[in-house]
Amino acid sequence: MKKLLLIAVICLFASTAWAAPFLVCDPNPGAESIILEINGVEMPEFIAEPDGSLRYDLAGLVAGDFTVRAKAGNMWGWSIYSLPLDFTKPSLQAPMGLRVSSE
């Protein structure tokens, strides 16, 4: 059975809270589907882009620490999981210093 190699998983996580973070799987020719495992829980299968990549929106995740792995599949089967990627999604602090001003 042909095994696919998932080249890399890269987390594009901006340092500001205003950016929209995504988990990006690099192109993997031949991959038709990708499965993410987040903190040990396997997510439903995602359809890969035509180049075998995936872009997963992390905005829906609660703040905290995460470990993510991915595996690619096609009609021949599934690859092994990628190396794990650890990242932290920060929480926002409540605004402080509210005041009324005529300026």
N, C-alpha and C positions, 0 to 999 in steps of 0.2 A: 504494500500500500504506500502510495506516495505521501510523504510528509511535507507539510509546508513550514517554512521558517518565518516566524514573525520577526522582522528585522529589529524593530524598536518600538517602545511606547514612550512617547514624550508628553510630558504635562506642560502645557503652556499656561502658567498660572501667574497672572499679573500681580504686582505688589500692591496695587490699589484696589479698594473694594468696589470701584465703579466698573472695572473691566469684566467682561463675560468670559470666565475660564472654560476651557475645553480640554478634554483628554483626546490626544491625537495619536492614532496608530499610523505609522509610516506606510507608504504604498507597499503592497505585497502581491506581486503579479500572481494570478491564479486563485487568489482568495475570493470566495463568493460570500462568505459569512464570517462574522467575528463574534466571539463570546467574551464578555468582560467578567472578571471575578473581582468584586469589590468587597474588601474585608472578609474574604472567605465565602461570600455568597455569589453564586453564579447568576448572572443577569440573563434575561431572555436573549435569544440569538438576534444579532443585528445584520442586516444586509450590508455588505461592503460596497464601497464606491466602485466604479468600473476599474480603477487602478488598484483595488484591493485595500484601500485605506478606510479609516473610520474617524469620524469627528463626533465625540460624545459630549453634550452640554452638561457641565458640572453644577450649573446654577441651582438645580433642584436638591442638591445634597445639603444636609445640615452642616453646621460648623463642626470641625473635629479632625481627627487624624485618620488617614485612609491608606490602605495598601491595595494596589490594583495590578492585576495580571490580565493578559489577553491571549486568546488562541484563535487561529484562523482555520477555516474549513472550506471544503469544496466537495464535489461528488466522490472524491477518493478517500475522504476522511478528514480527521482533525490533526492539527499540529500539536506539539506539546505546548504548555503555557510559556509565555515570555518570562523574563526575569521580572521580579516585582518592582513596582514603582511606589515609593512612599511619598505622601504629600500631606500638608495640613491646610484645611480650608478655614481661614480666620473668621471670627465672629465680629460683628460691628458693635461698637460702643454706643450707648445712648448719647445724643447731643447734650452738651453742657453749656452753661453760660447764657441761657435765654434771658432776654431783656426787652423792654419796650423802648424804642428810640424814635425821635423825630427826624433823624438824619436820613 
